[in-house]
Amino acid sequence: MAELTSVLKSSSSDEEILYALRQGAGIAQAVASTVTDWSFSGAVSGQYRADLSVNDAVLGALSGFGCGVLSEESGATGVVPGNYKELGEGLVVVVDPIDGSTNASRGIPWFATALCAVDHLGPRVAVVAQLCAPHVEYIAIRGKGAWRNGVPLVSRAERPLSESVIGISGPPPAVRPWWQFRALGSAALDLCLVAEGALDGYLDCDTHGVWDYLASLLICQEAGVLLADADGQELCHLSHSERRTPVAARGGANLQALRDLRAASS
């Protein structure tokens, strides 16, 4: 890997990294608020022109910080190794410019930009910012906690699965041992609902790119939520082509039950 001479490095302070991520989220909110064209780009299946507009703005905001970027819409920019453990002093920001862009295109107010700074130890600082009013912001810093609009997110007790409300993505399994489920259409925000306790867990019934969940993974972990890939793979990676199946719960029993359910329905 080429030597990285970025402004932001693994030795940068958490505050410096958070500032950069907030700059990216802020410009995403500003640009998304002006979008009127929600037609498809024609370049990639399911990609909207708005995805590209917001992506260009976020990458422009991050370019001054000199870090590598892995974006859903534009792939790798700068130095992005295949394995985050090879980053050394480098830093990569994993970006989903608009998570839930189909919601946005239909006027459903549940979509966000998600940014996660990754160093050689994994997710370091994360921001998930809702792109429509009331502009809720979730933040996490590894080892220091997670916050929703500045209020700390705290660990909550696990409910029995039979009394739980579970967020899902994709077609639900035939067997549904929970009380209720919600399919809201933005993995990044859905996982944040688990972090704050509005949902009791999350089950991916499809697969997702790392940009969909990595920022929320750190937010969940810092809020005491357990996460795993349904197939036992490492959730943190820096590959644009690989997909994972994240599962989240507030306790080990429900996490295992959801993983078993996902395996049985595959």
Secondary structure, 3 states (H helix, E strand, C coil): CCCCCCCCCCCCCHHHHHHHHHHHHHHHHHHHCCCCCCCECCCCCCCEHHHHHHHHHHHHHHHCCCCEEEECCCEEECCCCCCHHHCCCCCEEEEEEEECHHHHHCCCCCCEEEEEEEECCEEEEEEEEECCCCCCEEEEECCCEEEECCEECCCCCCCCHHHCEEEEECCCCCCCCCCEEECCCCHHHHHHHHHHCCCCEEEECCCECHHHHHHHHHHHHHCCCEEEECCCCCCCCCCCCCCECEEEECCHHHHHHHHHHHHHHC
